[in-house]
Amino acid sequence: MMRRKAITSMKIRTMRLLTREGVSNVVKNKLMSLASMGTVVVALLLLGLVLLVAINVKSNMDRLSRELEVVVMLNVDINALDREAVKSFVEERMTAGEVASWTFETKEQAFQNVKESLADPALLKGMSPAQMPESLSIRLTRPEEGDAFITPLSKLPGIQPEPDGIQYPKDTLSRISGIADILNTVTLVLMGIMLVGSVFIISNTIRLTVFARRKEI
């Protein structure tokens, strides 16, 4: 029991001695201490900056991917049964978690949107909302898996034939994915370089500190 207390007391005294000596040495060698701490802080800040940029880029790429929409154009003369079949399919996939959100555009809304997009409304002379197709705009939860959603959807009746029936910016998604992969690779390389550089700088700083106080040590 006495031996355990003695060991504990010795550890406490050792910690106090190390703390006191450490503080004293920092005060005595202000310039070297500031240089060491500054080097370590700068290295860690640069490493953190690279990591922050990587996270920000990844987040923006994911957001752009989620904003891509699958546009489904229905036949102008589609019947109510086929229309409900398409809607039911999308609702089922939304319940399953494949669809994040979707909107339905009526003939009237489509006609109004076309009218507003034209510089001269007279171009729509002789046309009516009844001649406009209805459509669905769908945002997928995982845009990279769009083919698995589009393939069964395209087989439903009431959808216009390809290539106008289902519009999906697959090329845009591929470009975004490619850019994201390149940025991820570059980020990993930069982080690796920064990590090696940080270790090199910190180790050299410690060596310089020890060398400056070699006689004292």
Secondary structure, DSSP 8 states (H G I E B T S, - for coil): -HHHHHHHHHHHHHHHHHHHHHHHHHHHTHHHHHHHHHHHHHHHHHHHHHHHHHHHHHHHHHHHHHH-EEEEEB-TT--HHHHHHHHHHHHHHHHTTSEEEEEEE-HHHHHHHHHHH-S-GGGGTT--GGGS--EEEEEESSGGGHHHHHHHHHTSTTB--TTTSEE--HHHHHHHHHHHHHHHHHHHHHHHHHHHHHHHHHHHHHHHHHHHTTTT-
